[in-house]
Amino acid sequence: MSQGALPGFRDFYPEQLATRNYLMSVWRDVARRYGFVEYDGPPLEPLELYTKKSGDEIVGQLYAFTDKGGREVALRPEMTPTLARMVAAKANAMRKPIRWFSVPQLFRYERQQKGRLREHFQLNVDILGEASVAADAELLAVAIDVMRAVGLTSRDVRARVSDRKLLTAVLSQAGVKKAELPAVFAAIDKTGREPRDVTLGKVEKAVASVEARAGVSRILDSSRDLNALAGEFRNSPDVMETVTHMREYMNFLDALGVGEWIEFDLSIVRGLAYYTGKVFELFDAKGEFRAICGGGRYDDLLSTIGGVDLPALGFGMGDVVLTELLRSRDLLPTPELGTEYWVAADDESMLSDVMTVAGRLRAKSRSVEYALKAQTLARQLKTASSAGVKNVVLLRRDDYANGKVTVKTLADGSERSVALDAFLNSL
């Protein structure tokens, strides 16, 4: 019995690989347009690199093992720890801000579900060494420009933005104690994915003060209205400072031409504990899929992992959800898998001549096929047509002796006789 791929892993036949390559070419094109340069790291890292960032509980989600040298290692589940390690090693010599991107394959031992496999490819874009709000806006603009580049509009995709500092400030002002914040964050993070009373039930368990619970409820009511939050907490300097930064962020996003994609939503927390400031997620407007992309500011991570104190922000965008979304909107281009030219001859003894012409066409950077064994001309033309080839270069014995070939367009059957050298020079 033939064995298929492992659960959660994919085979990429030429059609699927063409789709993946299309997506990656868009990712690379947009990232480079914004002045980011590509880097990569090893797919296998010391296990400690991930436990240092996420704690020992992460091990259950990893492909982790002891290698033959007795080292505890893991296949990379994300790229940021590798980035932090690499930058920390050369931070002093690098021009700031560092603008890097990568397209790694990542591995997580997780339960498969819609939009989530055990391996995927991901665009990672990061800015290191810049604390300004302008950097936050620049980063989100890259993610939105990827959406534009694949044919999606602001009617298809929404970018929800928030700020961990703002959320912390309003919750603290409402009376939530510092020790209670992580549990409240976790409850708010599930808003929209579970009923409101379940969220409030979690808040009730986490927060001792009845008054503070009522405050959390009011904050949830106005979580999408920055002006309402500013009105309620106008007497708090901490809250108003973060509100000012959020408004500046929105203005910068307008200036970058992506304002129409943006929605303020304080319930966007991002489950990862290391985010420290502005965070965002991209969702399809119909709500059919998981988040397309997520990221934000993680100013403390480089010092935790690499011992280098640099402000940082970044996002990750996986290929699985984005491919599903594009397929559902009929926006995936049809792969062009056929070769450009087929070289054929009307005499089976002319194989070496066919090879010579094929070689000269390939030297012109054209993709070329020909029959690798003797076949009738009719059979060669049929094979070329079924392979999706556009043009056949036909070598008729008498014409070829005089330096001429026939170029046949398969779509309409039209033919033209041309001098071989003139034809090759025209390419």
DRENDO-1510 file (C-alpha; in Angstrom, 1 decimal, always signed):
<recs>
REC; n; res; u; v; w
REC; 1; MET; +0.0; +0.0; +0.0 .
REC; 2; SER; +1.4; +3.4; -0.9 .
REC; 3; GLN; +2.2; +5.7; +1.9 .
REC; 4; GLY; +0.8; +9.3; +1.9 .
REC; 5; ALA; +2.4; +12.4; +3.5 .
REC; 6; LEU; +2.4; +12.6; +7.3 .
REC; 7; PRO; -0.7; +14.1; +8.9 .
REC; 8; GLY; -0.7; +17.9; +8.7 .
REC; 9; PHE; +2.1; +17.9; +6.0 .
REC; 10; ARG; +1.6; +18.6; +2.3 .
REC; 11; ASP; +2.8; +17.3; -1.0 .
REC; 12; PHE; +3.3; +20.1; -3.5 .
REC; 13; TYR; +2.5; +18.8; -7.0 .
REC; 14; PRO; +3.5; +21.3; -9.8 .
REC; 15; GLU; +0.1; +23.1; -9.7 .
REC; 16; GLN; +0.3; +23.6; -5.9 .
REC; 17; LEU; +3.9; +24.6; -6.0 .
REC; 18; ALA; +3.1; +27.2; -8.7 .
REC; 19; THR; +0.5; +28.7; -6.3 .
REC; 20; ARG; +3.0; +28.7; -3.4 .
REC; 21; ASN; +5.7; +30.3; -5.6 .
REC; 22; TYR; +3.2; +32.9; -6.8 .
REC; 23; LEU; +2.5; +33.8; -3.1 .
REC; 24; MET; +6.1; +33.9; -2.2 .
REC; 25; SER; +7.0; +36.1; -5.2 .
REC; 26; VAL; +4.3; +38.6; -4.1 .
REC; 27; TRP; +5.6; +38.5; -0.5 .
REC; 28; ARG; +9.2; +39.2; -1.6 .
REC; 29; ASP; +8.2; +41.9; -4.1 .
REC; 30; VAL; +6.2; +43.9; -1.5 .
REC; 31; ALA; +8.8; +43.5; +1.3 .
REC; 32; ARG; +11.5; +44.7; -1.0 .
REC; 33; ARG; +9.4; +47.6; -2.2 .
REC; 34; TYR; +9.5; +48.8; +1.5 .
REC; 35; GLY; +13.2; +48.4; +1.7 .
REC; 36; PHE; +13.4; +45.1; +3.6 .
REC; 37; VAL; +16.2; +42.6; +2.9 .
REC; 38; GLU; +15.8; +38.9; +3.1 .
REC; 39; TYR; +17.6; +36.6; +5.6 .
REC; 40; ASP; +17.2; +33.0; +6.7 .
REC; 41; GLY; +18.3; +30.7; +9.5 .
REC; 42; PRO; +18.5; +27.0; +10.3 .
REC; 43; PRO; +15.3; +25.0; +10.4 .
REC; 44; LEU; +16.7; +23.2; +13.5 .
REC; 45; GLU; +17.5; +25.2; +16.6 .
REC; 46; PRO; +18.4; +24.5; +20.3 .
REC; 47; LEU; +15.2; +23.8; +22.2 .
REC; 48; GLU; +16.3; +26.4; +24.8 .
REC; 49; LEU; +15.8; +29.1; +22.2 .
REC; 50; TYR; +12.0; +28.5; +22.3 .
REC; 51; THR; +11.6; +27.7; +26.0 .
REC; 52; LYS; +13.5; +30.9; +26.9 .
REC; 53; LYS; +10.9; +32.9; +25.0 .
REC; 54; SER; +7.7; +30.9; +25.6 .
REC; 55; GLY; +8.4; +28.8; +28.7 .
REC; 56; ASP; +8.5; +25.0; +29.0 .
REC; 57; GLU; +4.9; +24.5; +28.1 .
REC; 58; ILE; +5.8; +25.3; +24.5 .
REC; 59; VAL; +7.6; +21.9; +24.2 .
REC; 60; GLY; +4.3; +20.0; +23.8 .
REC; 61; GLN; +3.7; +22.0; +20.6 .
REC; 62; LEU; +7.1; +21.4; +19.0 .
REC; 63; TYR; +8.8; +18.7; +17.0 .
REC; 64; ALA; +11.5; +18.4; +19.7 .
REC; 65; PHE; +14.0; +15.6; +20.2 .
REC; 66; THR; +17.5; +14.8; +21.3 .
REC; 67; ASP; +20.0; +14.7; +18.4 .
REC; 68; LYS; +22.9; +12.2; +18.0 .
REC; 69; GLY; +25.2; +14.6; +19.8 .
REC; 70; GLY; +22.9; +14.6; +22.8 .
REC; 71; ARG; +21.6; +18.1; +22.2 .
REC; 72; GLU; +18.0; +19.1; +22.9 .
REC; 73; VAL; +16.8; +20.5; +19.6 .
REC; 74; ALA; +13.5; +21.5; +17.8 .
REC; 75; LEU; +12.3; +22.2; +14.3 .
REC; 76; ARG; +11.6; +25.9; +14.3 .
REC; 77; PRO; +7.9; +26.7; +15.2 .
REC; 78; GLU; +8.4; +30.4; +14.5 .
REC; 79; MET; +11.2; +32.7; +13.2 .
REC; 80; THR; +11.4; +35.5; +15.8 .
REC; 81; PRO; +13.7; +33.7; +18.2 .
REC; 82; THR; +16.2; +32.9; +15.4 .
REC; 83; LEU; +16.0; +36.6; +14.3 .
REC; 84; ALA; +16.7; +37.7; +17.8 .
REC; 85; ARG; +19.7; +35.3; +18.1 .
REC; 86; MET; +21.1; +36.4; +14.8 .
REC; 87; VAL; +20.7; +40.2; +15.4 .
REC; 88; ALA; +22.1; +39.9; +18.9 .
REC; 89; ALA; +25.3; +38.4; +17.6 .
REC; 90; LYS; +26.0; +41.4; +15.3 .
REC; 91; ALA; +23.8; +44.2; +16.7 .
REC; 92; ASN; +26.5; +46.8; +17.2 .
REC; 93; ALA; +27.7; +46.5; +13.6 .
REC; 94; MET; +24.3; +46.9; +12.0 .
REC; 95; ARG; +22.7; +50.1; +10.6 .
REC; 96; LYS; +19.5; +50.9; +12.5 .
REC; 97; PRO; +16.7; +50.4; +12.0 .
REC; 98; ILE; +17.2; +46.9; +10.8 .
REC; 99; ARG; +14.6; +46.0; +8.2 .
REC; 100; TRP; +14.6; +42.3; +7.5 .
REC; 101; PHE; +12.1; +39.7; +6.1 .
REC; 102; SER; +12.2; +36.0; +5.7 .
REC; 103; VAL; +10.0; +33.2; +4.2 .
REC; 104; PRO; +10.7; +30.2; +6.4 .
REC; 105; GLN; +8.9; +26.8; +6.6 .
REC; 106; LEU; +7.7; +26.4; +10.2 .
REC; 107; PHE; +6.6; +23.3; +12.1 .
REC; 108; ARG; +4.2; +22.8; +15.1 .
REC; 109; TYR; +2.9; +19.6; +16.5 .
REC; 110; GLU; -0.7; +20.9; +16.8 .
REC; 111; ARG; -4.2; +19.5; +16.2 .
REC; 112; GLN; -5.1; +20.0; +12.5 .
REC; 113; GLN; -8.1; +22.3; +11.8 .
REC; 114; LYS; -9.3; +24.6; +9.1 .
REC; 115; GLY; -6.4; +27.0; +8.2 .
REC; 116; ARG; -3.9; +25.3; +10.5 .
REC; 117; LEU; -1.5; +22.4; +9.5 .
REC; 118; ARG; +1.6; +21.1; +11.2 .
REC; 119; GLU; +3.8; +22.8; +8.7 .
REC; 120; HIS; +3.4; +26.0; +6.8 .
REC; 121; PHE; +5.4; +28.7; +5.0 .
REC; 122; GLN; +5.2; +32.2; +6.5 .
REC; 123; LEU; +6.2; +35.7; +5.6 .
REC; 124; ASN; +8.0; +37.3; +8.5 .
REC; 125; VAL; +8.7; +41.1; +8.4 .
REC; 126; ASP; +10.5; +42.8; +11.3 .
REC; 127; ILE; +11.9; +46.3; +12.1 .
REC; 128; LEU; +14.5; +46.3; +14.8 .
REC; 129; GLY; +16.0; +49.4; +16.6 .
REC; 130; GLU; +13.2; +51.9; +16.1 .
REC; 131; ALA; +10.7; +52.9; +18.8 .
REC; 132; SER; +8.7; +55.5; +16.8 .
REC; 133; VAL; +5.0; +55.2; +16.0 .
REC; 134; ALA; +5.9; +55.7; +12.3 .
REC; 135; ALA; +7.6; +52.3; +12.4 .
REC; 136; ASP; +4.4; +50.7; +13.7 .
REC; 137; ALA; +2.5; +52.2; +10.8 .
REC; 138; GLU; +5.1; +51.2; +8.2 .
REC; 139; LEU; +5.0; +47.6; +9.4 .
REC; 140; LEU; +1.2; +47.3; +9.1 .
REC; 141; ALA; +1.3; +49.0; +5.6 .
REC; 142; VAL; +3.5; +46.2; +4.4 .
REC; 143; ALA; +0.9; +43.6; +5.4 .
REC; 144; ILE; -1.9; +45.5; +3.8 .
REC; 145; ASP; +0.0; +46.0; +0.6 .
REC; 146; VAL; +0.4; +42.3; +0.3 .
REC; 147; MET; -3.4; +42.0; +0.4 .
REC; 148; ARG; -3.6; +44.6; -2.4 .
REC; 149; ALA; -1.0; +42.8; -4.4 .
REC; 150; VAL; -3.0; +39.6; -4.5 .
REC; 151; GLY; -6.1; +41.3; -5.5 .
REC; 152; LEU; -8.0; +41.7; -2.2 .
REC; 153; THR; -9.6; +45.0; -1.2 .
REC; 154; SER; -10.6; +46.7; +2.0 .
REC; 155; ARG; -14.0; +45.2; +1.5 .
REC; 156; ASP; -12.4; +41.7; +1.7 .
REC; 157; VAL; -10.0; +42.2; +4.5 .
REC; 158; ARG; -10.0; +44.3; +7.7 .
REC; 159; ALA; -7.0; +45.3; +9.8 .
REC; 160; ARG; -7.9; +45.5; +13.4 .
REC; 161; VAL; -5.5; +47.5; +15.5 .
REC; 162; SER; -5.0; +47.8; +19.3 .
REC; 163; ASP; -2.4; +48.7; +21.8 .
REC; 164; ARG; -1.4; +46.6; +24.8 .
REC; 165; LYS; -0.3; +49.8; +26.7 .
REC; 166; LEU; -3.7; +51.4; +26.1 .
REC; 167; LEU; -5.5; +48.3; +27.2 .
REC; 168; THR; -3.3; +48.0; +30.3 .
REC; 169; ALA; -3.9; +51.7; +31.1 .
REC; 170; VAL; -7.7; +51.6; +30.9 .
REC; 171; LEU; -8.0; +48.3; +32.8 .
REC; 172; SER; -5.7; +49.7; +35.5 .
REC; 173; GLN; -7.7; +52.9; +35.7 .
REC; 174; ALA; -10.9; +50.8; +35.9 .
REC; 175; GLY; -9.4; +49.1; +39.1 .
REC; 176; VAL; -8.0; +45.8; +37.7 .
REC; 177; LYS; -4.9; +44.9; +39.8 .
REC; 178; LYS; -1.6; +44.2; +38.1 .
REC; 179; ALA; -1.7; +40.5; +39.1 .
REC; 180; GLU; -5.2; +40.2; +37.6 .
REC; 181; LEU; -4.2; +41.6; +34.2 .
REC; 182; PRO; -3.0; +38.4; +32.5 .
REC; 183; ALA; -6.2; +36.6; +33.1 .
REC; 184; VAL; -8.3; +39.6; +32.0 .
REC; 185; PHE; -6.1; +39.8; +28.8 .
REC; 186; ALA; -6.7; +36.2; +28.1 .
REC; 187; ALA; -10.5; +36.6; +28.5 .
REC; 188; ILE; -10.6; +39.7; +26.3 .
REC; 189; ASP; -8.5; +37.9; +23.7 .
REC; 190; LYS; -11.3; +35.4; +23.2 .
REC; 191; THR; -13.9; +38.1; +22.6 .
REC; 192; GLY; -15.8; +37.5; +19.4 .
REC; 193; ARG; -14.9; +33.8; +19.5 .
REC; 194; GLU; -17.1; +33.0; +22.5 .
REC; 195; PRO; -20.3; +34.4; +24.0 .
REC; 196; ARG; -20.2; +37.6; +25.9 .
REC; 197; ASP; -21.4; +36.0; +29.1 .
REC; 198; VAL; -18.6; +33.5; +29.0 .
REC; 199; THR; -16.0; +36.3; +28.7 .
REC; 200; LEU; -17.6; +38.2; +31.6 .
REC; 201; GLY; -17.7; +35.0; +33.6 .
REC; 202; LYS; -13.9; +34.7; +33.2 .
REC; 203; VAL; -13.5; +38.3; +34.2 .
REC; 204; GLU; -15.6; +37.7; +37.3 .
REC; 205; LYS; -13.3; +34.8; +38.3 .
REC; 206; ALA; -10.2; +36.8; +37.7 .
REC; 207; VAL; -11.1; +40.2; +39.2 .
REC; 208; ALA; -11.9; +40.6; +42.9 .
REC; 209; SER; -13.5; +44.1; +42.8 .
REC; 210; VAL; -17.1; +44.3; +41.7 .
REC; 211; GLU; -16.5; +47.9; +40.6 .
REC; 212; ALA; -13.5; +46.8; +38.5 .
REC; 213; ARG; -15.6; +44.1; +36.8 .
REC; 214; ALA; -18.2; +46.7; +35.9 .
REC; 215; GLY; -15.3; +48.8; +34.5 .
REC; 216; VAL; -14.1; +45.9; +32.3 .
REC; 217; SER; -17.6; +45.4; +31.0 .
REC; 218; ARG; -17.8; +49.1; +30.0 .
REC; 219; ILE; -14.4; +48.9; +28.3 .
REC; 220; LEU; -15.6; +45.9; +26.3 .
REC; 221; ASP; -18.7; +47.9; +25.3 .
REC; 222; SER; -16.6; +50.7; +23.9 .
REC; 223; SER; -13.6; +48.5; +22.7 .
REC; 224; ARG; -14.1; +49.6; +19.1 .
REC; 225; ASP; -14.7; +53.3; +19.8 .
REC; 226; LEU; -11.5; +55.2; +20.6 .
REC; 227; ASN; -13.3; +58.5; +21.2 .
REC; 228; ALA; -15.7; +56.9; +23.8 .
REC; 229; LEU; -12.7; +55.4; +25.6 .
REC; 230; ALA; -10.9; +58.8; +25.5 .
REC; 231; GLY; -14.1; +60.4; +26.9 .
REC; 232; GLU; -14.4; +58.0; +29.8 .
REC; 233; PHE; -10.8; +58.2; +30.8 .
REC; 234; ARG; -10.1; +61.8; +29.9 .
REC; 235; ASN; -8.8; +62.5; +33.4 .
REC; 236; SER; -6.1; +59.8; +33.3 .
REC; 237; PRO; -2.8; +61.1; +31.9 .
REC; 238; ASP; -1.6; +57.4; +31.3 .
REC; 239; VAL; -4.6; +56.6; +29.2 .
REC; 240; MET; -4.6; +59.9; +27.3 .
REC; 241; GLU; -0.9; +59.5; +26.4 .
REC; 242; THR; -1.6; +56.2; +24.8 .
REC; 243; VAL; -4.8; +57.5; +23.1 .
REC; 244; THR; -2.6; +60.3; +21.6 .
REC; 245; HIS; -0.2; +57.7; +20.2 .
REC; 246; MET; -3.0; +55.6; +18.8 .
REC; 247; ARG; -4.4; +58.7; +17.0 .
REC; 248; GLU; -1.0; +59.5; +15.6 .
REC; 249; TYR; -0.7; +55.8; +14.4 .
REC; 250; MET; -4.1; +56.1; +12.6 .
REC; 251; ASN; -3.0; +59.4; +11.0 .
REC; 252; PHE; +0.2; +57.8; +9.8 .
REC; 253; LEU; -1.7; +54.8; +8.3 .
REC; 254; ASP; -3.9; +57.3; +6.5 .
REC; 255; ALA; -0.8; +59.1; +5.2 .
REC; 256; LEU; +0.5; +55.7; +3.9 .
REC; 257; GLY; -2.7; +55.2; +2.0 .
REC; 258; VAL; -4.1; +52.3; +4.0 .
REC; 259; GLY; -6.5; +54.1; +6.4 .
REC; 260; GLU; -9.6; +52.6; +4.8 .
REC; 261; TRP; -8.5; +49.1; +5.8 .
REC; 262; ILE; -8.2; +50.0; +9.5 .
REC; 263; GLU; -10.5; +49.3; +12.5 .
REC; 264; PHE; -9.7; +50.2; +16.1 .
REC; 265; ASP; -10.4; +47.2; +18.3 .
REC; 266; LEU; -9.1; +47.0; +21.8 .
REC; 267; SER; -10.1; +43.3; +22.1 .
REC; 268; ILE; -7.1; +42.4; +19.8 .
REC; 269; VAL; -4.7; +41.3; +22.5 .
REC; 270; ARG; -2.6; +38.7; +20.5 .
REC; 271; GLY; -2.2; +35.6; +22.6 .
REC; 272; LEU; +1.6; +35.7; +22.6 .
REC; 273; ALA; +2.7; +37.1; +26.0 .
REC; 274; TYR; +5.7; +39.0; +24.6 .
REC; 275; TYR; +3.8; +41.8; +22.8 .
REC; 276; THR; +4.4; +45.2; +24.5 .
REC; 277; GLY; +2.7; +47.9; +22.5 .
REC; 278; LYS; +0.6; +48.2; +19.3 .
REC; 279; VAL; -0.7; +44.9; +17.9 .
REC; 280; PHE; -2.8; +44.1; +14.9 .
REC; 281; GLU; -4.5; +41.2; +13.1 .
REC; 282; LEU; -5.8; +41.0; +9.5 .
REC; 283; PHE; -9.2; +39.2; +9.1 .
REC; 284; ASP; -11.3; +38.4; +6.1 .
REC; 285; ALA; -14.4; +40.6; +6.3 .
REC; 286; LYS; -16.8; +37.7; +6.0 .
REC; 287; GLY; -15.3; +36.0; +9.0 .
REC; 288; GLU; -15.0; +32.6; +7.3 .
REC; 289; PHE; -11.3; +32.0; +8.1 .
REC; 290; ARG; -8.8; +32.3; +10.9 .
REC; 291; ALA; -6.7; +35.5; +11.1 .
REC; 292; ILE; -4.6; +36.0; +7.9 .
REC; 293; CYS; -1.8; +37.8; +9.7 .
REC; 294; GLY; -0.9; +39.1; +13.1 .
REC; 295; GLY; +1.9; +41.0; +14.7 .
REC; 296; GLY; +3.0; +44.0; +16.7 .
REC; 297; ARG; +5.6; +45.5; +18.9 .
REC; 298; TYR; +7.8; +43.2; +21.1 .
REC; 299; ASP; +10.3; +45.6; +22.7 .
REC; 300; ASP; +11.6; +43.3; +25.4 .
REC; 301; LEU; +12.2; +40.1; +23.4 .
REC; 302; LEU; +15.7; +40.8; +22.1 .
REC; 303; SER; +17.0; +41.4; +25.6 .
REC; 304; THR; +15.3; +38.2; +26.8 .
REC; 305; ILE; +16.8; +36.0; +24.1 .
REC; 306; GLY; +19.9; +37.7; +23.0 .
REC; 307; GLY; +20.8; +40.1; +25.8 .
REC; 308; VAL; +20.6; +43.1; +23.4 .
REC; 309; ASP; +18.2; +45.9; +24.3 .
REC; 310; LEU; +16.6; +47.0; +21.0 .
REC; 311; PRO; +13.0; +48.0; +20.4 .
REC; 312; ALA; +11.4; +45.7; +17.8 .
REC; 313; LEU; +8.2; +44.9; +16.0 .
REC; 314; GLY; +7.1; +42.4; +13.4 .
REC; 315; PHE; +4.4; +40.2; +11.9 .
REC; 316; GLY; +3.9; +36.8; +10.5 .
REC; 317; MET; +1.6; +35.9; +7.6 .
REC; 318; GLY; +1.1; +32.2; +6.8 .
REC; 319; ASP; +0.4; +30.7; +3.4 .
REC; 320; VAL; -2.4; +28.3; +4.4 .
REC; 321; VAL; -5.1; +30.8; +5.4 .
REC; 322; LEU; -4.2; +33.3; +2.6 .
REC; 323; THR; -4.3; +30.5; +0.0 .
REC; 324; GLU; -7.7; +29.4; +1.2 .
REC; 325; LEU; -9.0; +32.9; +1.2 .
REC; 326; LEU; -7.7; +33.6; -2.4 .
REC; 327; ARG; -9.2; +30.3; -3.6 .
REC; 328; SER; -12.6; +31.2; -2.1 .
REC; 329; ARG; -12.5; +34.6; -3.9 .
REC; 330; ASP; -11.3; +33.0; -7.1 .
REC; 331; LEU; -8.1; +35.2; -7.0 .
REC; 332; LEU; -5.5; +32.5; -7.5 .
REC; 333; PRO; -3.8; +32.8; -11.0 .
REC; 334; THR; -4.0; +29.7; -13.2 .
REC; 335; PRO; -0.5; +28.2; -13.2 .
REC; 336; GLU; +1.4; +28.5; -16.5 .
REC; 337; LEU; +3.0; +25.0; -16.6 .
REC; 338; GLY; +3.4; +24.5; -20.4 .
REC; 339; THR; +6.8; +25.1; -22.0 .
REC; 340; GLU; +7.1; +27.8; -24.6 .
REC; 341; TYR; +8.4; +25.8; -27.6 .
REC; 342; TRP; +8.3; +22.3; -28.8 .
REC; 343; VAL; +10.9; +21.4; -31.5 .
REC; 344; ALA; +9.8; +18.7; -33.9 .
REC; 345; ALA; +11.0; +17.2; -37.2 .
REC; 346; ASP; +9.2; +15.5; -40.1 .
REC; 347; ASP; +12.0; +12.9; -40.4 .
REC; 348; GLU; +12.8; +10.6; -37.5 .
REC; 349; SER; +16.6; +10.6; -38.4 .
REC; 350; MET; +16.8; +14.4; -37.5 .
REC; 351; LEU; +16.9; +14.0; -33.7 .
REC; 352; SER; +20.4; +15.6; -33.5 .
REC; 353; ASP; +19.2; +18.6; -35.5 .
REC; 354; VAL; +16.2; +18.9; -33.2 .
REC; 355; MET; +18.5; +18.9; -30.3 .
REC; 356; THR; +20.7; +21.6; -31.8 .
REC; 357; VAL; +17.7; +23.9; -32.4 .
REC; 358; ALA; +16.4; +23.2; -28.9 .
REC; 359; GLY; +19.8; +24.1; -27.4 .
REC; 360; ARG; +19.9; +27.4; -29.4 .
REC; 361; LEU; +16.4; +28.3; -28.1 .
REC; 362; ARG; +17.4; +27.5; -24.6 .
REC; 363; ALA; +20.4; +29.7; -24.9 .
REC; 364; LYS; +17.8; +32.5; -25.6 .
REC; 365; SER; +16.3; +31.7; -22.1 .
REC; 366; ARG; +13.3; +30.0; -23.7 .
REC; 367; SER; +11.7; +26.8; -22.2 .
REC; 368; VAL; +11.9; +24.0; -24.8 .
REC; 369; GLU; +10.8; +20.3; -25.1 .
REC; 370; TYR; +11.1; +17.7; -27.8 .
REC; 371; ALA; +10.4; +14.0; -28.2 .
REC; 372; LEU; +13.2; +12.0; -26.6 .
REC; 373; LYS; +12.6; +9.0; -28.9 .
REC; 374; ALA; +11.6; +8.6; -32.6 .
REC; 375; GLN; +7.9; +9.5; -33.1 .
REC; 376; THR; +5.7; +10.4; -36.1 .
REC; 377; LEU; +5.2; +14.2; -36.6 .
REC; 378; ALA; +1.4; +13.8; -35.9 .
REC; 379; ARG; +2.3; +12.1; -32.6 .
REC; 380; GLN; +4.7; +14.9; -31.6 .
REC; 381; LEU; +2.2; +17.6; -32.4 .
REC; 382; LYS; -0.5; +15.8; -30.3 .
REC; 383; THR; +1.9; +15.5; -27.4 .
REC; 384; ALA; +2.9; +19.2; -27.7 .
REC; 385; SER; -0.7; +20.3; -27.7 .
REC; 386; SER; -1.7; +18.1; -24.7 .
REC; 387; ALA; +1.4; +19.5; -22.7 .
REC; 388; GLY; +0.1; +23.1; -23.2 .
REC; 389; VAL; +2.9; +24.2; -25.5 .
REC; 390; LYS; +2.1; +27.4; -27.4 .
REC; 391; ASN; +4.4; +27.1; -30.4 .
REC; 392; VAL; +6.1; +24.3; -32.4 .
REC; 393; VAL; +9.3; +24.9; -34.3 .
REC; 394; LEU; +9.1; +22.4; -37.1 .
REC; 395; LEU; +12.1; +21.2; -39.0 .
REC; 396; ARG; +11.2; +20.0; -42.5 .
REC; 397; ARG; +14.2; +18.2; -44.0 .
REC; 398; ASP; +14.5; +20.2; -47.2 .
REC; 399; ASP; +13.7; +23.6; -45.7 .
REC; 400; TYR; +16.1; +23.0; -42.8 .
REC; 401; ALA; +18.9; +22.2; -45.2 .
REC; 402; ASN; +18.4; +25.7; -46.6 .
REC; 403; GLY; +18.4; +27.3; -43.0 .
REC; 404; LYS; +14.6; +27.6; -42.7 .
REC; 405; VAL; +12.1; +26.4; -40.1 .
REC; 406; THR; +8.3; +26.6; -39.7 .
REC; 407; VAL; +6.9; +28.2; -36.6 .
REC; 408; LYS; +3.4; +26.8; -35.9 .
REC; 409; THR; +1.1; +28.4; -33.4 .
REC; 410; LEU; -1.0; +25.6; -31.9 .
REC; 411; ALA; -3.9; +27.7; -30.7 .
REC; 412; ASP; -5.1; +28.6; -34.2 .
REC; 413; GLY; -2.9; +26.3; -36.4 .
REC; 414; SER; -1.3; +29.2; -38.2 .
REC; 415; GLU; +2.2; +28.6; -39.7 .
REC; 416; ARG; +5.0; +30.8; -40.9 .
REC; 417; SER; +8.2; +29.9; -42.6 .
REC; 418; VAL; +11.3; +31.8; -41.3 .
REC; 419; ALA; +15.0; +31.7; -41.5 .
REC; 420; LEU; +16.2; +30.0; -38.3 .
REC; 421; ASP; +18.9; +32.6; -37.6 .
REC; 422; ALA; +16.6; +35.5; -38.1 .
REC; 423; PHE; +14.0; +33.8; -35.8 .
REC; 424; LEU; +16.5; +33.2; -33.0 .
REC; 425; ASN; +17.8; +36.8; -33.3 .
REC; 426; SER; +14.2; +38.1; -33.0 .
REC; 427; LEU; +13.8; +36.5; -29.5 .
</recs>
